[in-house]
Every structure is written in C-alpha cells, then in structure tokens.
Amino acid sequence: MDTKEKRTKVVAGVLVLAGLLGVLTLATAGDLEPSGPPAPTMKTLDEVEPRIPIHASDLPLTITEPNSYYLAEDIHFTSTSNHAITIGCNDVTIDLMGYTLKGPGSGTKCGIYMDGRSNVEIRNGTVRGFYYGIHEAGISGQDHRVIDVRAISNGQRGISLRGSGHLVKDCTASNNGHSVDGYVYGIYVDFRSTVTGNTLYYNGSSAIGDYVYGIYAGSGCTVTGNTSNENGNSAIGTVYGICANACSTVTGNTAYNNGRSATGNARGIYTYSGCTVTGNTANYNGVMATGSSVYGIGAGTGCTVTGNTAYSNGNPATGTVYGIYLTGNNLVDQNTAYNNDGTNMDTTKANCTYGINHAP
C-alpha cells in the first residue's frame, strides 16, 4: 500500500505541475488574433524606372521638358524631312541603353539635334545613317557630354558640337563622310572642350571636299588619349588625323595612316600657336599622298613639343615631308623622328630652342 500511495502522489504532482505550466504559457502568449493584412509592397512603374522612354512610334520627337530619357528599343527612322530627336530645352539626358538610332541613310537631317542648348548628355549607344549623327548647331551651346557613343556611317559628321565646354569621351566615330563633298569630321568640338579616349577610323574615305578631320578641336581644348587611324584615305582635300586650334593641350594621342593616297596635304597631328604637344605618336601618315606636303606632327608658333614620336610618315609621298614640322619659337626636346620620307625634324628655325632629340 505504501508503494501505491507514493506512486499516486507522484502522478498527482506531475499533473498539477503541467497545469501550472499551461496557465503560464497562455498568460505570456499574447493576442493570437492577426493584426491585419500586410501592407502593399509593389512599386509603381515610375518608381521602378523614373525616366521617360522613347519608342519608335514617338519619332520625330521634340523634347521640351528637362528630364532623363532613354531608348526603349532599336529604332529605324526613315524620314528625310525631320531630325529624329530634337532637344528643345536645357538639362536633358538621353541614355541610348545600348540600342541603335538608325537613320534613312540619305538627306540632310540629324539623329539628335540641338541649337543653342546647354547641359545635355547623350550616352551608351549607336547613332548611324543620318547626315550628322549628333549635332549642336548653335555657337551658344555649352557643357554637353557625349559619352560611350558609336557614331557610324553618317553622311558628313559623326559627332559635331559647336559652342564651348563640351566633353566627348570614350566614343567611336567611323565610316562617316564617305565620298562626299564638304568638310568631314569624325568628331568636331569648339572652344574649351575636352576630347578624350576616343577612336576614329575610316572617316572621309574618298571624300572630295576641302578637308577631312578625324578630330577637330577649337581653341583652349584638351585632346588626350585618342586614336585616329586611316581617315581621309584617297581623299582629295587636306587630311588631319587630329587638329587642335590655339592654346590647346594635345597629349598621348596616336595618329596612324591618315591621308593615305590623298591628293591633298596630309597631317597626322597638327596644332596651331601656343599649344603643348607631348607624348604623341604619328606613324605612316600621308603614305603615297600627292599633295604639296606631309607632316607627321606639325606645331604652330610658340608651342612646347616634347616626347613625341614621328615615324615613316609620307613614305613615300610626292610632296615635301617632315616627321616633325615647326613654325617657330618652339621648345623642342626629347622627340624621336625617324625614317620619314624627307626631313625627320625641322631644324631650320633659328628661333626655336632644341633639347636632346633623336632626328637623324
């Protein structure tokens, strides 16, 4: 009997303890009723993509509100009577999103056109088959940026920005201005602009106008790290791989094989007065050219010309050939001019200051 009584007491104690634990659990569990449905988490389309899309059906388009726009698809614009996109206000960004804005392949209209606008950025895609790919027409245009754009097979100019303070960076301009009459430019910028990291080739092949430029930069510009190859081959006019106007800095560029078989003059790199011309390479420009002169590198009055290489320019050519041509009052040091078909370096200017150059 004692054993049964003990077992009964133990069981009773366990049951009492379980009951107490149950009460405590209910007391601390809180309200079991749901607080309400979850709040919506979906974002609106404007929140997901706050920019404005441009579709083929929107063209011809005139942008009149400052905003950020983007191409939503490849577009083939076939009209020859309108610009594809006209930017009619300031403070606009157009992201081409890797797509192509393609023109009709004829006519005199532009892919993207501006006249006297400021602070416009165009980036990341291809503009081809127009008269001018991208064009700022007004001298009051300022502070545009064209970045990572391919301007290809346009009738006269790839990228053309009048005005001042522009940036053209990491772009490619190729096959623009084939067999046309008139000035051909891969890239054109006006005053106080920067042209950096761009690639130019096959612009102005067989052109019959007066001039072909891979790059033209106005006064006070910085032209650095560009590669300009095979522009103006078989052209009739004067050919420049890279040309910079007065008081510009031209550094670290490569001009190769521009003006081959041209019937005009050929210039790999040419600058006007008061420029710094440093660390550039000009090779094989003006090969078989039949104009009056070929310069691998030419510098205007009062330039600093240091650390450049000019090799095998005008080799052969029928006109006067200089690897490095100097106008006068220049500082000339640490350059290499070799195997050019004529005079490797112009040392006839008595008013120049020559350092240690390799110009056999």
C-alpha positions in Angstrom: 0.0 0.0 0.0 2.8 2.4 0.7 4.1 2.0 -2.8 0.8 2.6 -4.4 0.2 5.7 -2.3 3.7 7.1 -3.3 3.0 6.5 -7.0 -0.4 8.2 -6.7 1.2 11.2 -5.1 3.9 11.5 -7.8 1.3 11.3 -10.6 -0.8 13.9 -8.9 2.2 16.2 -8.5 3.1 15.9 -12.2 -0.5 16.7 -13.3 -0.5 19.8 -11.0 2.8 21.0 -12.4 1.6 20.5 -16.0 -1.5 22.5 -15.3 0.5 25.4 -13.9 2.8 25.4 -17.0 -0.2 25.6 -19.2 -1.6 28.6 -17.4 1.7 30.4 -17.6 2.0 29.7 -21.3 -1.4 31.1 -22.0 -0.6 34.1 -19.9 2.5 35.1 -21.9 1.4 34.1 -25.4 -0.2 37.4 -26.2 -3.0 38.1 -28.6 -3.4 35.3 -31.2 -5.6 37.4 -33.5 -3.8 38.7 -36.7 -3.1 42.5 -36.7 -4.4 43.0 -40.2 -3.4 42.3 -43.8 0.2 43.1 -44.9 0.9 46.5 -46.4 1.3 46.5 -50.3 5.0 46.3 -51.4 4.5 46.7 -55.2 6.2 49.8 -56.7 4.7 51.9 -59.5 6.3 51.9 -62.9 7.5 55.5 -62.3 9.2 54.3 -59.1 10.9 51.3 -60.8 12.0 53.4 -63.9 11.6 57.1 -63.2 12.9 58.1 -66.7 10.9 58.7 -69.8 11.0 56.0 -72.6 11.4 56.8 -76.3 9.8 54.4 -78.7 10.0 54.3 -82.5 6.4 55.5 -82.6 7.4 58.7 -80.8 9.6 59.9 -83.6 10.1 62.5 -84.9 10.3 63.7 -81.3 11.0 67.2 -79.9 11.9 67.2 -76.2 10.6 70.3 -74.4 10.9 69.3 -70.8 14.1 68.9 -68.8 14.3 65.2 -67.8 16.1 61.9 -68.2 15.0 59.9 -71.3 16.0 56.5 -72.6 15.6 54.5 -75.8 13.3 51.5 -75.2 14.3 49.7 -78.4 16.3 49.8 -81.6 14.8 52.5 -83.9 15.0 52.8 -87.7 13.8 56.3 -88.6 13.2 56.6 -92.3 12.1 60.2 -92.7 14.4 62.5 -94.6 12.4 65.7 -93.8 12.9 65.7 -90.0 15.5 65.2 -87.4 14.8 62.0 -85.4 15.2 63.7 -82.0 15.3 67.5 -81.4 16.3 68.7 -78.0 14.4 71.9 -77.5 15.4 72.6 -73.8 18.3 72.5 -71.5 19.2 69.9 -68.8 18.4 66.8 -70.7 19.9 63.3 -70.5 19.4 60.7 -73.2 20.6 57.2 -72.5 20.6 55.1 -75.7 20.6 52.0 -73.5 22.9 50.1 -75.9 20.3 50.5 -78.7 20.8 51.9 -82.2 19.1 55.0 -83.5 19.4 54.4 -87.3 18.6 57.0 -89.9 17.5 56.8 -93.6 21.0 56.7 -95.0 20.4 59.9 -97.0 19.1 63.5 -96.6 20.5 66.4 -94.5 18.9 65.7 -91.1 20.4 64.7 -87.8 19.9 61.8 -85.5 20.0 64.0 -82.4 19.8 67.8 -83.0 20.3 70.8 -80.7 20.6 74.6 -81.3 22.0 76.7 -78.5 21.2 74.2 -75.7 23.2 73.6 -72.5 23.9 70.7 -70.2 22.8 67.9 -72.4 24.2 64.4 -72.0 23.9 61.6 -74.6 25.4 58.2 -73.8 25.7 54.5 -74.4 24.5 53.5 -77.9 24.8 53.9 -81.6 23.7 56.7 -83.9 24.1 55.9 -87.6 22.8 56.6 -91.1 22.0 60.4 -90.7 23.6 63.4 -92.2 25.1 64.4 -88.8 24.9 61.7 -86.1 24.8 64.1 -83.1 24.8 67.9 -83.7 24.8 71.1 -81.6 24.3 73.8 -84.2 24.5 77.0 -82.0 27.6 78.8 -81.0 25.9 79.4 -77.7 25.7 75.7 -77.0 27.6 74.7 -73.9 28.5 72.0 -71.4 27.3 69.0 -73.4 28.6 65.5 -72.7 28.7 62.7 -75.3 30.0 59.5 -73.7 30.4 56.0 -75.0 28.5 56.6 -78.2 29.2 55.0 -81.6 28.7 57.4 -84.5 28.9 55.3 -87.6 28.2 55.7 -91.3 26.7 59.2 -91.1 26.8 61.3 -94.3 29.0 64.2 -93.2 29.9 64.3 -89.5 29.8 61.8 -86.6 29.7 64.0 -83.5 29.6 67.8 -84.0 29.3 70.2 -81.1 29.6 73.9 -81.6 29.8 76.2 -78.6 32.0 75.6 -75.6 32.8 73.5 -72.6 31.9 70.1 -74.1 33.1 66.6 -73.2 33.4 63.8 -75.8 34.7 60.7 -74.1 35.2 57.0 -75.0 33.3 57.3 -78.3 33.9 55.7 -81.7 33.4 57.7 -84.9 33.9 55.6 -88.0 32.9 55.5 -91.7 31.4 58.9 -91.6 31.6 61.1 -94.8 32.5 58.6 -97.4 32.8 60.0 -100.9 31.1 63.3 -100.0 31.7 66.9 -101.0 32.2 69.2 -98.0 34.1 69.2 -94.7 34.1 65.8 -93.0 34.6 65.3 -89.2 34.6 62.2 -87.1 34.5 64.4 -84.0 34.2 68.2 -84.0 34.2 70.4 -80.9 34.5 74.1 -80.3 36.2 76.2 -77.6 37.4 74.9 -74.2 36.3 71.4 -74.7 37.8 68.0 -73.8 38.1 65.1 -76.2 39.5 62.0 -74.5 39.7 58.3 -75.1 38.0 58.2 -78.5 38.6 56.1 -81.5 38.4 57.5 -85.1 38.8 55.5 -88.3 37.7 55.4 -91.9 36.1 58.8 -91.8 36.3 60.8 -95.1 37.4 57.9 -97.3 37.5 59.1 -101.0 35.9 62.4 -99.9 36.0 65.2 -102.5 35.7 68.3 -100.3 38.4 70.6 -99.0 39.1 68.9 -95.6 38.8 65.7 -93.7 39.3 65.6 -89.9 39.4 62.6 -87.6 39.2 65.1 -84.7 39.0 68.8 -84.9 39.2 70.8 -81.6 38.8 74.6 -81.2 41.0 76.9 -79.1 41.7 76.1 -75.5 40.8 72.4 -75.7 42.3 69.3 -74.2 42.8 66.4 -76.6 44.2 63.4 -74.9 44.4 59.6 -75.3 42.7 59.4 -78.7 43.4 57.1 -81.6 42.9 58.4 -85.1 43.6 55.9 -87.8 43.1 55.7 -91.6 40.9 58.8 -92.0 40.9 60.6 -95.4 42.3 57.7 -97.4 42.2 58.6 -101.1 40.5 61.9 -100.3 41.0 64.9 -102.5 41.4 67.6 -99.8 43.7 68.1 -96.9 43.5 65.4 -94.2 44.1 65.7 -90.5 44.2 62.8 -88.1 44.0 65.2 -85.2 43.9 69.0 -85.4 43.7 71.4 -82.4 43.5 75.2 -82.5 45.4 77.7 -80.5 46.3 77.3 -76.8 45.3 73.6 -76.6 46.9 70.7 -74.9 47.4 67.6 -77.1 48.9 64.7 -75.2 49.1 60.9 -75.5 47.4 60.5 -78.9 48.1 58.2 -81.7 47.6 59.2 -85.4 48.3 56.3 -87.8 48.0 56.0 -91.6 45.8 59.1 -92.2 45.7 60.6 -95.6 47.0 57.5 -97.5 46.9 58.2 -101.2 45.2 61.5 -100.6 45.7 64.1 -103.3 45.8 67.0 -100.8 48.1 67.6 -97.9 48.3 65.1 -95.1 48.8 65.8 -91.3 48.9 63.2 -88.6 48.7 65.6 -85.7 48.6 69.4 -86.2 48.3 72.2 -83.7 48.1 76.0 -84.0 50.0 78.5 -81.8 50.6 78.3 -78.1 49.9 74.6 -77.7 51.5 71.8 -75.6 52.2 68.8 -77.8 53.5 66.0 -75.6 53.8 62.2 -75.8 52.0 61.7 -79.1 52.8 59.1 -81.8 52.4 59.8 -85.5 53.2 57.0 -87.9 52.6 56.3 -91.6 50.5 59.4 -92.3 50.5 60.6 -95.9 51.8 57.4 -97.4 51.6 57.8 -101.2 50.0 61.2 -100.8 50.3 63.5 -103.8 49.7 66.9 -102.1 52.3 69.6 -101.6 53.3 68.5 -98.0 53.0 65.8 -95.4 53.6 66.4 -91.6 53.7 63.6 -89.1 53.4 66.2 -86.4 53.1 69.9 -87.1 53.2 72.7 -84.4 52.4 76.4 -84.7 54.3 79.3 -83.2 55.2 79.2 -79.6 54.4 75.5 -78.9 56.1 73.1 -76.5 56.9 70.0 -78.4 58.3 67.2 -76.2 58.4 63.4 -76.0 56.7 62.7 -79.4 57.5 60.0 -81.9 57.1 60.5 -85.7 58.0 57.5 -87.8 57.7 56.7 -91.5 55.3 59.5 -92.4 55.0 60.2 -96.2 56.9 57.1 -97.0 56.6 57.5 -100.0 54.9 60.8 -100.9 55.4 63.3 -103.7 55.4 66.5 -101.7 57.6 67.9 -99.0 57.7 65.6 -96.0 58.5 66.4 -92.4 58.3 64.0 -89.5 58.0 67.0 -87.1 57.4 70.4 -88.7 57.8 73.6 -86.6 56.6 77.1 -87.4 58.9 78.9 -84.9 59.6 80.0 -81.4 59.1 76.4 -80.2 60.7 74.5 -77.3 61.6 71.1 -78.8 63.0 68.3 -76.6 63.1 64.5 -76.3 61.4 63.7 -79.5 62.1 60.9 -81.9 61.7 61.4 -85.6 62.9 58.6 -87.8 62.5 57.1 -91.3 60.2 59.9 -92.6 60.4 60.3 -96.3 62.1 63.7 -96.3 63.2 65.8 -93.3 62.8 64.0 -90.0 62.7 67.1 -87.9 62.6 70.8 -89.0 65.8 72.3 -87.5 65.9 75.3 -89.8 64.0 77.6 -87.4 66.7 79.6 -85.6 64.3 81.0 -83.1 63.5 77.5 -81.7 65.1 76.0 -78.6 66.2 72.5 -79.2 67.0 70.0 -76.5 68.2 66.4 -77.0 66.1 65.0 -79.8 66.7 61.9 -82.0 66.3 63.2 -85.5 68.9 61.7 -87.8 
